[in-house]
């Protein structure tokens, strides 16, 4: 490791719009269209290529709540 303690922080979640709602995806790897992934709210979704308009969809409240809990736990 070239610079100890300066590694980039992992994301809390990757966000993707699917079915009219933006879901948080588990941050184990970046999502790609066609993948089946677990959401923070417990659903299994297939990642799609989102349009610019898709990103205006409302955020899944359970995913948002879980992402905030994970963020707060990381900071604590």
C-alpha positions in Angstrom: 0.0 0.0 0.0 1.5 3.3 -1.1 -0.4 5.6 1.3 -1.7 3.9 4.4 -5.0 5.2 5.8 -5.8 7.0 2.5 -7.8 4.3 0.8 -11.1 5.4 -0.8 -14.2 4.8 1.3 -16.6 2.2 0.0 -20.0 3.5 -1.0 -23.0 2.8 1.3 -25.1 1.7 -1.6 -25.3 2.0 -5.4 -28.6 3.6 -6.4 -30.5 2.5 -9.5 -34.0 3.3 -10.7 -36.1 0.2 -11.4 -39.9 0.0 -11.8 -40.5 3.7 -11.1 -38.5 3.8 -7.8 -34.8 4.4 -7.1 -33.5 1.5 -5.0 -30.3 1.2 -3.1 -28.2 -1.8 -4.1 -25.7 -3.7 -1.9 -22.3 -2.1 -2.4 -20.4 -5.4 -3.0 -19.7 -4.4 -6.7 -20.8 -1.7 -9.1 -24.1 -2.6 -10.9 -24.3 -3.4 -14.6 -27.5 -3.7 -16.8 -28.7 -7.3 -16.8 -27.4 -8.2 -13.4 -29.8 -9.5 -10.7 -29.0 -7.7 -7.5 -30.3 -7.4 -3.9 -31.6 -4.1 -2.7 -31.3 -2.6 0.7 -35.0 -3.1 1.2 -34.7 -6.9 0.5 -36.0 -7.1 -3.1 -34.2 -8.9 -5.9 -34.2 -6.7 -9.0 -32.6 -6.9 -12.5 -30.6 -3.8 -13.2 -31.7 -1.9 -16.3 -30.1 0.8 -18.3 -31.8 3.9 -16.9 -32.8 7.0 -18.9 -32.3 10.5 -17.6 -36.0 10.6 -16.7 -35.8 7.4 -14.7 -33.4 9.1 -12.3 -36.2 11.5 -11.3 -38.2 8.6 -9.8 -38.8 8.8 -6.0 -36.4 7.0 -3.7 -37.5 3.7 -2.0 -38.1 4.8 1.6 -37.0 1.5 3.2 -33.7 1.6 1.1 -33.2 5.2 2.1 -33.7 4.4 5.8 -31.3 1.4 5.6 -28.7 3.5 3.8 -28.8 6.2 6.5 -28.5 3.5 9.3 -25.5 2.1 7.6 -23.9 5.5 7.1 -24.5 6.3 10.8 -23.1 3.0 11.9 -20.0 3.6 9.8 -19.5 7.0 11.3 -19.9 5.8 14.9 
